[in-house]
């Protein structure tokens, strides 16, 4: 009878590092590649691959020249609620940085989705989303200018857009969302302070009011190492 095979080294290294992380707290330093290579008697390349996997999963993060245990991912509910509400419910402090605020002409597809004329003015608002000061997402929202023209004078882009829409007397009725994984463009990666190799969660949403009239189109990109989505099924 042959002896049982020893698990492959990458598996042993990964499970070994998982055990180390289980004993550490958020912000604690993770042993260096060299230390881990010596401890597990493997090459630094094998250790590097395991650390890269943990980095992508959001278990660890780079800080200066070292690596530390990361803060748990922000879990956002898939519901008709604002990012602000979801973040605060998880005990996190939401924030936003304005990147672009402009009027554009509606393309044929955009005009059809928003039930407006081709070429009609659309307000485009692009913002970086923050949680506890860390960049977690890049959100582009498209609103029909004819419906929200007053926002140009009244809306503060550092605050909740959903709250402003509700304050304008518009009540969200339903939305269709699609989520898929993508890699960011160089511009998107720079705005989110990461690399083009970091997996992202891309969310596309179309929302309508209680009467079925379109409110917005949203394209939001979230760092896969810092955000997860959760849905309650009944």
C-alpha positions as CSV (number, residue, x, y, z in Angstrom):
1,X,0.0,0.0,0.0
2,X,1.5,3.4,-1.1
3,X,2.0,6.1,1.5
4,X,-0.4,9.1,1.4
5,X,0.8,12.0,-0.7
6,X,2.0,15.1,1.1
7,X,-0.1,18.1,0.2
8,X,1.5,20.5,-2.3
9,X,3.7,23.2,-0.9
10,X,1.5,26.2,-2.0
11,X,-1.4,24.6,-0.1
12,X,0.7,24.1,3.1
13,X,2.0,27.7,2.9
14,X,-1.4,29.2,2.4
15,X,-3.0,27.2,5.3
16,X,0.0,28.0,7.4
17,X,-0.3,31.8,6.8
18,X,-4.1,31.5,7.4
19,X,-3.3,30.1,10.9
20,X,-0.9,32.9,11.6
21,X,-3.4,35.6,10.5
22,X,-6.0,33.9,12.8
23,X,-3.8,34.8,15.8
24,X,-3.3,38.5,14.7
25,X,-5.6,41.5,15.1
26,X,-6.4,44.2,12.5
27,X,-3.4,46.3,11.8
28,X,-0.9,43.8,13.2
29,X,2.2,43.3,11.1
30,X,2.4,40.1,9.0
31,X,5.7,38.3,8.9
32,X,7.9,39.2,5.9
33,X,8.3,37.0,2.8
34,X,11.8,36.0,4.0
35,X,10.6,35.0,7.5
36,X,7.7,33.0,6.0
37,X,9.9,31.3,3.5
38,X,12.3,30.2,6.2
39,X,9.5,29.0,8.5
40,X,7.8,26.9,5.8
41,X,11.1,25.8,4.0
42,X,9.9,27.1,0.6
43,X,11.0,29.6,-1.9
44,X,10.0,33.3,-1.5
45,X,8.1,33.0,-4.8
46,X,5.8,30.4,-3.2
47,X,5.2,32.7,-0.3
48,X,4.7,35.7,-2.6
49,X,1.9,33.9,-4.4
50,X,0.1,33.1,-1.2
51,X,0.4,36.7,0.0
52,X,-0.9,38.0,-3.3
53,X,-4.0,35.8,-3.0
54,X,-4.6,37.1,0.5
55,X,-4.1,40.7,-0.7
56,X,-6.7,40.2,-3.5
57,X,-9.1,38.6,-0.9
58,X,-8.7,41.7,1.3
59,X,-7.3,39.7,4.2
60,X,-4.0,41.8,4.3
61,X,-2.9,45.1,2.9
62,X,0.3,47.0,2.1
63,X,1.3,49.7,4.5
64,X,4.5,51.5,3.7
65,X,7.1,48.8,3.1
66,X,5.3,46.2,5.2
67,X,2.1,44.2,5.2
68,X,-0.6,44.2,7.9
69,X,-3.8,42.5,8.7
70,X,-6.6,44.3,6.8
71,X,-9.8,45.8,8.1
72,X,-12.8,43.5,7.3
73,X,-14.5,44.2,4.0
74,X,-17.4,46.6,3.9
75,X,-20.5,44.4,3.2
76,X,-23.0,46.4,1.3
77,X,-26.7,45.3,1.1
78,X,-28.2,44.9,-2.4
79,X,-31.2,47.0,-1.8
80,X,-32.8,50.4,-2.6
81,X,-30.8,52.2,0.0
82,X,-28.0,54.7,-0.3
83,X,-24.3,53.9,0.2
84,X,-24.3,56.2,3.2
85,X,-27.0,54.1,5.0
86,X,-25.2,50.8,4.2
87,X,-21.8,52.0,5.4
88,X,-23.2,53.6,8.6
89,X,-25.1,50.4,9.4
90,X,-21.8,48.5,9.4
91,X,-20.2,51.0,11.7
92,X,-18.1,52.7,9.0
93,X,-17.8,56.4,8.2
94,X,-18.8,57.1,4.6
95,X,-17.3,59.8,2.5
96,X,-17.1,61.0,-1.1
97,X,-14.6,62.9,-3.3
98,X,-15.9,64.7,-6.4
99,X,-14.1,63.7,-9.6
100,X,-16.4,65.0,-12.3
101,X,-19.6,67.0,-12.4
102,X,-20.7,67.8,-16.0
103,X,-23.6,67.9,-18.4
104,X,-23.5,65.6,-21.3
105,X,-25.8,64.8,-24.2
106,X,-27.8,61.7,-24.0
107,X,-26.7,58.9,-26.3
108,X,-29.4,56.7,-27.9
109,X,-29.0,54.0,-25.3
110,X,-28.9,56.4,-22.4
111,X,-32.0,58.3,-23.8
112,X,-33.9,55.1,-24.1
113,X,-33.0,54.0,-20.5
114,X,-33.9,57.4,-19.0
115,X,-37.0,58.0,-21.2
116,X,-35.7,61.3,-22.6
117,X,-34.8,62.5,-26.1
118,X,-31.6,61.7,-27.8
119,X,-29.2,64.6,-27.1
120,X,-31.1,65.9,-24.1
121,X,-28.9,67.1,-21.3
122,X,-27.9,64.5,-18.7
123,X,-26.1,65.4,-15.4
124,X,-23.1,63.2,-14.9
125,X,-21.7,62.9,-11.4
126,X,-18.5,60.9,-10.8
127,X,-17.3,60.4,-7.2
128,X,-14.8,58.3,-5.3
129,X,-16.5,56.5,-2.4
130,X,-14.7,56.3,0.9
131,X,-15.1,54.2,4.0
132,X,-13.2,55.4,7.0
133,X,-11.1,57.5,4.7
134,X,-10.1,54.6,2.4
135,X,-11.0,54.6,-1.3
136,X,-13.3,51.7,-1.9
137,X,-15.3,52.6,-5.0
138,X,-15.8,54.9,-8.0
139,X,-19.4,55.8,-8.8
140,X,-20.8,57.5,-11.9
141,X,-24.4,58.5,-11.8
142,X,-26.4,59.8,-14.7
143,X,-29.6,61.9,-14.0
144,X,-32.0,63.5,-16.5
145,X,-31.3,67.2,-16.3
146,X,-34.9,68.1,-16.9
147,X,-35.9,66.4,-13.7
148,X,-33.0,67.5,-11.4
149,X,-31.9,70.8,-12.8
150,X,-32.0,72.4,-9.4
151,X,-29.2,70.1,-8.1
152,X,-26.6,72.3,-9.8
153,X,-27.3,75.0,-7.2
154,X,-28.3,73.0,-4.2
155,X,-26.6,69.6,-4.1
156,X,-23.4,69.1,-2.1
157,X,-21.5,66.2,-3.9
158,X,-19.9,65.2,-0.6
159,X,-23.3,64.1,0.7
160,X,-25.8,61.4,-0.1
161,X,-27.4,61.8,-3.6
162,X,-30.3,59.5,-2.6
163,X,-31.1,61.7,0.3
164,X,-31.2,64.7,-2.1
165,X,-33.4,62.9,-4.5
166,X,-35.8,61.9,-1.8
167,X,-35.8,65.5,-0.5
168,X,-36.8,66.6,-4.0
169,X,-40.0,64.6,-3.6
170,X,-38.9,61.7,-5.8
171,X,-39.4,58.2,-4.2
172,X,-37.5,55.2,-5.4
173,X,-39.8,52.4,-6.5
174,X,-37.5,49.7,-7.9
175,X,-34.2,49.0,-9.6
176,X,-32.5,46.5,-11.8
177,X,-28.8,45.8,-10.9
178,X,-26.2,43.7,-12.6
179,X,-22.9,42.8,-10.9
180,X,-19.9,41.3,-12.6
181,X,-16.1,41.1,-12.1
182,X,-13.8,43.3,-14.2
183,X,-10.3,44.7,-14.1
184,X,-10.0,48.5,-13.8
185,X,-8.6,50.8,-16.5
186,X,-5.3,52.7,-15.6
187,X,-7.4,55.8,-14.7
188,X,-9.8,53.9,-12.5
189,X,-7.0,52.1,-10.7
190,X,-5.2,55.4,-10.1
191,X,-8.4,57.0,-8.6
192,X,-8.9,53.9,-6.4
193,X,-5.2,53.9,-5.4
194,X,-4.6,50.3,-6.6
195,X,-3.2,48.5,-9.7
196,X,-4.9,47.4,-12.9
197,X,-4.4,43.8,-11.6
198,X,-6.8,44.2,-8.7
199,X,-10.2,42.5,-9.4
200,X,-13.2,44.8,-9.2
201,X,-16.9,44.4,-8.7
202,X,-18.8,46.3,-11.4
203,X,-22.3,47.3,-10.6
204,X,-24.7,48.7,-13.2
205,X,-28.1,49.9,-12.0
206,X,-31.2,51.5,-13.4
207,X,-33.7,53.0,-10.9
208,X,-37.2,54.1,-11.4
209,X,-39.7,55.9,-9.1
210,X,-43.0,54.5,-7.8
211,X,-44.7,55.5,-11.0
212,X,-42.1,53.7,-13.2
213,X,-40.4,56.9,-14.4
214,X,-36.6,56.5,-14.7
215,X,-34.6,58.3,-12.1
216,X,-30.9,57.3,-12.7
217,X,-28.4,55.2,-14.4
218,X,-25.4,54.1,-12.2
219,X,-22.1,52.6,-13.0
220,X,-20.1,51.8,-9.8
221,X,-16.8,50.1,-9.6
222,X,-15.8,48.6,-6.2
223,X,-12.4,47.3,-5.0
224,X,-12.8,43.5,-4.6
225,X,-10.4,43.5,-1.7
226,X,-12.4,46.0,0.3
227,X,-16.1,45.5,-0.6
228,X,-18.6,42.6,-0.7
229,X,-22.3,42.6,-1.5
230,X,-25.0,40.8,0.4
231,X,-28.6,40.0,-0.5
232,X,-31.4,38.8,1.7
233,X,-33.5,36.2,-0.1
234,X,-37.1,35.4,1.1
